Structures are given as C-alpha cells and as structure tokens.
C-alpha cells in the first residue's frame, strides 16, 4: 500500500467515515483498514485540514445516497409483493384444478392442499411484513407453519382407496 493510500485512509477516518465504509469505498478489507489505522503511521496533525474537509464533504454526499437506498428498498418491497401475489394466483389456480380432478387419490390431493395452504400463509406473511400490517400479531406468529409429509400406513391407504371408490363414506376428522 502506498503512502498516499495510507493517508487517504486516515483522511477518511478523520472525516468521520467508519472503518467498514472506508473499506467499501477504497476496496480493502475492514481488517486492512483497522490495521492501517492501528499502526499509527500518520498522525492527525500531519493531515491537511483542507483534505479532511473535502473528505467530510464526500461523506455528506455519500449520505445523500440514502434517498437512492430508500428507492431501492421500495422497489424490492413492491417486487416481493408482486411475486407473492403471483404465487397466490397460481396457488388458487392449482386449487381449482385439484378440486375439479376426480381421478387423483385423496392423499395426493391432501398433500397438494397442505402445500397450497403453506404457500398462502408464507405469501401473506411477506405482504404483512412488507406493509407492516398487524405488527403486534406478526411478533406472536413469527414462526412459519411447517409442512410435514409422511408415508401413509397400509391401513390409511386402503381406507383412502375405499373412500375414493365410494365404498366407504368419508370419516369425520379424517
């Protein structure tokens, strides 16, 4: 690292930049910036007040980028909401197809419906978080539901086949 680069690190530090901001601005690791500042190779008195003032002005200009960051965040939220909405639409389309399908077995339909329910819950959570709706209830329900798929026992399979064939009426709570 040249003497000029080391001085630039000290100038930015004196102007108020954090070590991580200096690292990002100059393309060094935070550890490198920390080590340079810790080494004490340049004293603050050796730094030109004019250069520190210019670096401070740069810091203020960099802070002006906050508006751009807010715009980026707003776009990201809008994208997340649009994707969540597209997922919900596809889930509803799939639900209609499942309901109309008379050839599939009940176990397959049940798994598909459970997956759709989970999809709707997740997309709803994305939208609520993005819009900060029901913030108090979000904290209570911050854990997403877990979909567990297990292999049906032989008895459950036989019962599902009988129900599908109309040999047995569907059981309550099954």
N, C-alpha and C positions, 0 to 999 in steps of 0.2 A: 504494500500500500504506500502510495507516495505521501510526501509531507503535506501537499495540497489537499489530498483526500482526508488525511487525518484532521487537518484544520477545518475542513468542511463539516466533519462530524462534530467537532467542538462548537463550531458556529451554530449549527442547527440545534444542538443541545442547549446552548446559551440562549437561543431564541425561544425555547420552550417546547421544542419537539421532544416526544418521548423516544426512548431507545427503539421501540418497535416501529415507530413512524419513520425514524431515521433509517432503519434497516430497509424498510419498504421503499423509501424514497431513493436510496442510493444503491440498492441491490445487494446489500450484505446481510449476513445472518445477524440476529439480535445478539448472539453470543459475541460475534466480532465487534459489534458496536460497543457492547458492555466492556470488553477487554480494552479497546482503544481508550474509552473514557476513564477506565480504571487505571490505565498506565500513567496518566498524567504527563504525557509528552508535551502538551501545550497548556500554558496557563491562560486563564481568562484575561489577564492583563495584556497578554500578547495579541489577543484577538481585537481586531479593529471594530470600534463601535459602529461604524457605518455598515460593515458586513453583518454584524449581529442584527442591526435594524432591518437590513434587507431580508435576512432570513426570517425575522419576525413577521415582516410583511408577507413573505411566502406562506408562512403558517396561517395567516389570516385568509389569504387567497385559497389555500387548501381547505380551510374551514367552509369557504363558500360552496364547496362541492357537496355540502350536506344536502342542499336542495336537490342535486342530482341523485344522491343516495336515496332520498325520500321518494323521488320519482321512480327509481328502480324498484324500491320496496313496494310501492303502489302497483306497479306493473306485475310484479311477482304475485302479489295477492290476487289481482284480477285474473292472472293466468291460472293460479291454483283453484280459484272459484270456477273458472270456465271448465277446467279439467274435471273437477269434482262433479259439476253439472252434467258433463258428457258421460261420465261414468254412471251417474244416476239414471240418465235416459237409457243407456244401454242395459242397465240392470232391470229397469221396468220393461224394456222390450223382451229381454230374456225371460222375465217372469210371465209375460203374456204367452210366450212360446211354450213354456213349461206347463202352464195351466191348460193350454189347448192340446198338448201332446197326450194322447191316450195310450200310447204304446210303451212309454218308459215305465220302469219299475218305480215303486214308491221310494225305495232307498235312494235311488239316483235323484229323484225329484227333491227329496228331503235335503240331501247334500247341496243341491243347487240353490234351494231356497235359503238354507243356512248361509251359504256364501253370499247371496244377494243381500240378506239381512245385515251381514257384517259389512258389506260394501256400503250400504246406505248409512250405517252407523258411522263408519270412518269418514265418508264424504260430508256427512252432517257435522261431524266434529271439526273438519277442516274449515268449513264455511263459518261455523260459530267462532272458531279461534280467529279466523281472518277478520271477521267483523266485530269481534269482542262482544258477542251476544251471550247473555246469561253467564257472565264471567264467574259469578259465585257458584253456579251449578257446574261449570267446567272444572273447577277445582275438586268438587266432590266426585266427579266421574272422569277423572283424567286418565284412568286405565281403560284401554280399549278392550272390547269383548274378545274372547279367544274362541276361535272355531276349532272344535276337536272332531276329527273324523276317525271313526273306529270301524273295524271289521264287524259286520253283523254275525251273530251266532247262527247256527243252523236252524234253530227254532224260530228266530226272528225272520230269517229268510223265508222259511216255509210259510209263516204267518203272513208276511208281505205278499207272497205269491197267491195265497188263498184270497186275501183281500182284493188284490188286483184282478183276480179271476171272478170275483163276485161270489165266491163260495162262502165267505165269512163277512159279516158286517164289520166296518172299522170300529176298533175299540176306543172307548173314551180315554183320553190322556195318552194315547199311543202316537 
